[in-house]
Amino acid sequence: APSLPTPFLHSSKMSEVEAAFRKFAVYGDTSASGNEMTGKNFSKMCKECGVMDGKAVTSSDVDIVFNKVKTKGARTITFAEFQQAMKELCSKRFKGKSPEEALQAVYGLIEGKVPGSAGTT
């Protein structure tokens, strides 16, 4: 079988994560394609999924990572850029875990989530 860049993540898990990404990407914007996510929705997703816990990962961490991974001049990130952002955030959120374990833990928080399910504050 051809080797995937992330062998430790099963494709079924990634499709769950991508489904969540798409749901958050179109949140509050009926014209959105779901392929790209705004910083506002990225922040909402991180907060509702518990990636942003207010301690290890704060809203400013999330904003910094969003701006770091997005294409210069763009206002949104793609799913590929989102995955890059999660790699950055997971090591902060799950200190002491290996990069693989941290990433899996972060994706575990995200998979199957829909906007509003965690209750907005």
C-alpha positions in Angstrom: 0.0 0.0 0.0 1.3 3.5 -0.7 2.5 5.2 2.5 0.4 8.2 3.6 2.1 11.2 5.2 0.2 10.5 8.4 0.1 6.8 8.9 -1.1 7.0 12.5 -4.4 8.7 11.4 -7.0 6.4 9.9 -8.8 7.9 6.9 -12.1 7.3 8.7 -11.0 9.5 11.5 -9.8 12.2 9.1 -13.1 12.2 7.3 -14.8 12.7 10.6 -12.5 15.7 11.3 -13.1 17.0 7.8 -16.8 16.7 8.2 -16.6 18.8 11.4 -14.3 21.3 9.6 -16.9 21.7 6.9 -19.8 22.2 9.4 -17.9 24.9 11.2 -16.7 26.4 8.0 -20.2 27.1 6.7 -21.6 28.2 10.2 -23.3 31.5 9.9 -22.6 31.9 6.2 -25.0 30.2 3.9 -22.9 31.1 0.9 -19.8 29.4 2.2 -18.5 26.3 0.3 -17.3 24.5 3.4 -13.8 24.3 1.8 -12.4 27.3 3.6 -12.8 28.6 7.2 -12.7 32.1 8.5 -10.7 33.1 11.6 -13.9 33.7 13.5 -15.2 30.2 12.8 -11.8 28.7 13.4 -11.8 30.3 16.8 -15.4 29.1 17.5 -14.4 25.6 16.5 -11.4 25.5 18.7 -13.4 26.8 21.6 -16.4 24.5 21.2 -14.3 21.4 20.6 -12.2 22.2 23.7 -8.9 22.7 21.7 -8.9 26.2 23.2 -9.1 25.6 27.0 -8.2 29.1 28.1 -5.0 27.8 29.8 -2.7 25.9 27.6 -4.3 27.3 24.5 -5.8 30.7 24.6 -7.8 32.7 22.0 -4.6 34.7 21.2 -2.8 31.4 20.5 -5.5 30.4 18.2 -5.4 33.7 16.3 -1.6 33.6 16.0 -1.7 30.0 14.6 -4.5 30.9 12.2 -2.5 33.9 10.8 0.6 31.7 10.6 -0.9 28.9 8.5 -3.1 31.0 6.2 -2.0 32.1 2.8 -0.7 35.7 2.9 -3.5 38.1 2.1 -6.2 35.4 2.5 -9.0 35.7 5.0 -9.7 32.0 5.3 -7.8 28.7 5.7 -8.2 25.4 3.8 -8.6 22.0 5.4 -4.9 21.4 4.7 -4.0 24.6 6.4 -6.3 23.7 9.2 -4.4 20.4 9.7 -1.2 22.4 9.9 -2.8 24.6 12.5 -3.8 21.6 14.6 -0.2 20.3 14.5 0.8 23.7 16.0 -1.9 23.7 18.6 -1.8 20.1 19.7 1.7 20.3 21.2 0.5 23.2 23.3 -2.8 21.7 24.3 -1.3 18.2 25.1 2.2 19.0 26.4 4.2 15.9 27.2 2.6 13.7 24.6 4.4 12.8 21.4 3.4 14.8 18.3 1.4 11.9 17.0 -0.4 11.3 20.3 -1.1 15.0 20.7 -2.5 15.3 17.2 -4.7 12.2 17.7 -5.9 13.7 21.0 -6.8 17.0 19.3 -8.6 15.2 16.5 -10.4 13.2 19.1 -11.8 16.4 20.5 -13.0 17.5 17.0 -14.4 14.5 15.3 -18.2 14.3 15.2 -18.6 17.8 16.5 -21.2 20.3 15.1 -21.4 24.0 15.7 -23.4 25.0 18.8 -23.3 21.5 20.3 -21.1 22.6 23.1 -23.3 25.6 23.9 -22.0 29.1 23.1 -20.9 31.3 26.0 
